[in-house]
Amino acid sequence: DGDEIVSIVSFYLDATAQLEGKRSMMNEEVFSNYNY
């Protein structure tokens, strides 16, 4: 059971990191578009 929890936590952290990366990338694109 412990291994299952660890894999779930690591998967959740991976997904969160990917979402954060996409969010920051999108923000950079938006800011560069509005940076006249």
C-alpha positions in Angstrom: 0.0 0.0 0.0 2.9 2.4 0.7 4.2 2.1 -2.8 0.8 2.9 -4.2 0.6 6.1 -2.1 4.1 7.1 -3.2 3.3 6.6 -6.9 0.0 8.6 -6.5 1.8 11.4 -4.8 4.6 11.5 -7.3 2.1 11.5 -10.2 0.2 14.3 -8.5 3.4 16.3 -8.1 4.3 15.7 -11.7 0.9 16.9 -12.9 1.0 20.0 -10.7 4.5 20.8 -12.0 3.4 20.5 -15.6 0.4 22.7 -14.9 2.6 25.3 -13.3 5.0 25.2 -16.2 2.2 25.6 -18.8 0.7 28.4 -16.8 3.9 30.3 -16.6 4.6 29.7 -20.3 1.1 31.0 -21.1 1.7 34.1 -18.9 5.0 34.8 -20.6 3.3 34.6 -24.1 0.5 36.9 -23.0 2.9 39.5 -21.5 5.2 39.4 -24.5 2.1 40.0 -26.8 1.0 43.0 -24.7 4.5 44.3 -24.3 4.4 47.0 -27.1 
